[in-house]
Amino acid sequence: MAAPETLRFAGDSLILIDQTRLPDTLTELTCTNVDQVHDAIRRLVVRGAPAIGIAAGYGVCLAVPQDEPADKERYRQAIEYLATSRPTAVNLFWALDRMRRIVDDTETADLKEALRAEAHQIHEEDRQMCHQIGEHGAPLLAACRNVLTHCNAGGLATSTWGTALAPIYHLHRDQKAPHVFADETRPLLQGGRLTAWELSQAGVAVTVITDSTAGSLMRQGKIDAVIVGADRISAAGDVANKIGTYSVAVLAKHHGLPMYVAAPTNTFDLTLPSGDEIPIEQRHRDEVACVGDVQIVPDAAGVLNPAFDVTPAELIAAIITERGVIRRPDQNSVAEHFRSADRRPNAVSK
Ligand SMILES: CSC[C@@H](O)[C@@H](O)C(=O)COP(=O)(O)O
C-alpha cells in the first residue's frame, strides 16, 4: 500500500524511477555521474521539491568515483553545477548547502564517507518528515469526503508518502481516506499521470479531472477541501507551487473551501519577505505546443510556459509542516512556527 520508493543510492549509482515514462512504463534510470543527475532533474525524471533535493545530495557523492581519492574542488564544482538544474524548489539549494558544509568542514580523507552519510541523512529525514506531515494533516481532512489536489506532491515527489498526499495515506491506513480528485495539471500532467498512478497503486480512490473542471465541481459542492504541496514558501507564507495552484486557491476562496499547503520546513525560504521574490522557472515552449509528437500550437504563435505560480498567504487556510500546523499563515504566524517549533518539536501554532 505504501507509495513507491522514488530514488535509492546503491554502490556508486543513483537509481531513479523515470517519472517521464509513467504511467505507461515503470522503469528506472541509473545515474553514475553528476551530468546524468543534472540532466535527470532538468528533464523531470526526478521531480517534486523534496525529491530534487535528495537526488542532488546523492548527485554530489557521484562527483568522484569510488575508486578515486576524494577531491574537494570536484565536489564544489558538482554543487555549483547541480544548483543550475532547476531554479524554483528551494529544497535543491537547501540540500546542496548541507553538502557544501560537509565539504568545507571535513578532512579530505574522511570526505567520501561523510558526504554519503549526509546524503543518506537528508533522505532519511525526508521519510520522517513525510510521516509527520501525514500525522499533522490527517485531522484536517478527516471529515472530508472529497479532496482536490493539484500536480503531484506524493511519494513520487519525495522519499515516501509525499507532502500533500501524506495525510491521505495516513487516513488510508484506517480505511478513512477521502476520495481524491486530481487535477491533470497541464502541461506535463503530473496529476493525471503521477498522482493518479501512485494513489491507485496504493488503493486510494482517485478521479482525474481537467484543470478547468475544478471550479464547476466546487460550485456543485463536490469538493470539501484542497491540499497541495509547495516548491518554496516565503517568510510571509506565500507559496510557490505548480502552475495552476493560484487559480485553484482563488476558486477555493470563492467557494468557501479550505486551501491547505503541506510542505517540510526546508521548503521555507525565510530570506524572502514575500512570494514576489521567488524565482519562477520558465520551461520550453514545446511542453505546451506539442502533445507527444503532435504539434498543437502553430509556429507563429508565442507560448508562455511558467512552471510555477505564487499563491498569496491570504488565500491559504493552513500550512502543514513536519512540526505542526500554521493556521492563517502570515509573517507573524510563520515566524512563531519556527520559534515555537525550535523550542517544542511538533508544536502546533494557532
Ligand atoms: C512534494 S512536491 C511539491 C511540489 O514540488 C509539487 O507540487 C510541484 O509543483 C512539482 O513540480 P515539478 O515541476 O513536477 O517538479
The ligand as an SDF file (V2000), in Angstrom:
LIG
                    3D

 15 14  0  0  0  0  0  0  0  0999 V2000
    6.0680   17.4240   -2.5090 C   0  0  0  0  0  0  0  0  0  0  0  0
    6.3240   18.1490   -4.0010 S   0  0  0  0  0  0  0  0  0  0  0  0
    5.6390   19.7740   -4.0360 C   0  0  0  0  0  0  0  0  0  0  0  0
    5.9020   20.4270   -5.3330 C   0  0  0  0  0  0  0  0  0  0  0  0
    7.2260   20.2140   -5.7100 O   0  0  0  0  0  0  0  0  0  0  0  0
    4.9590   19.9130   -6.4280 C   0  0  0  0  0  0  0  0  0  0  0  0
    3.6510   20.2620   -6.0910 O   0  0  0  0  0  0  0  0  0  0  0  0
    5.3430   20.5570   -7.7200 C   0  0  0  0  0  0  0  0  0  0  0  0
    4.9560   21.6590   -8.0270 O   0  0  0  0  0  0  0  0  0  0  0  0
    6.2860   19.8040   -8.5670 C   0  0  0  0  0  0  0  0  0  0  0  0
    6.5880   20.4260   -9.7860 O   0  0  0  0  0  0  0  0  0  0  0  0
    7.5340   19.6440  -10.8140 P   0  0  0  0  0  0  0  0  0  0  0  0
    7.7180   20.6220  -11.9310 O   0  0  0  0  0  0  0  0  0  0  0  0
    6.8050   18.4140  -11.2270 O   0  0  0  0  0  0  0  0  0  0  0  0
    8.8220   19.3550  -10.0930 O   0  0  0  0  0  0  0  0  0  0  0  0
  1  2  1  0
  2  3  1  0
  3  4  1  0
  4  5  1  0
  4  6  1  0
  6  7  1  0
  6  8  1  0
  8  9  2  0
  8 10  1  0
 10 11  1  0
 11 12  1  0
 12 13  2  0
 12 14  1  0
 12 15  1  0
M  END
$$$$
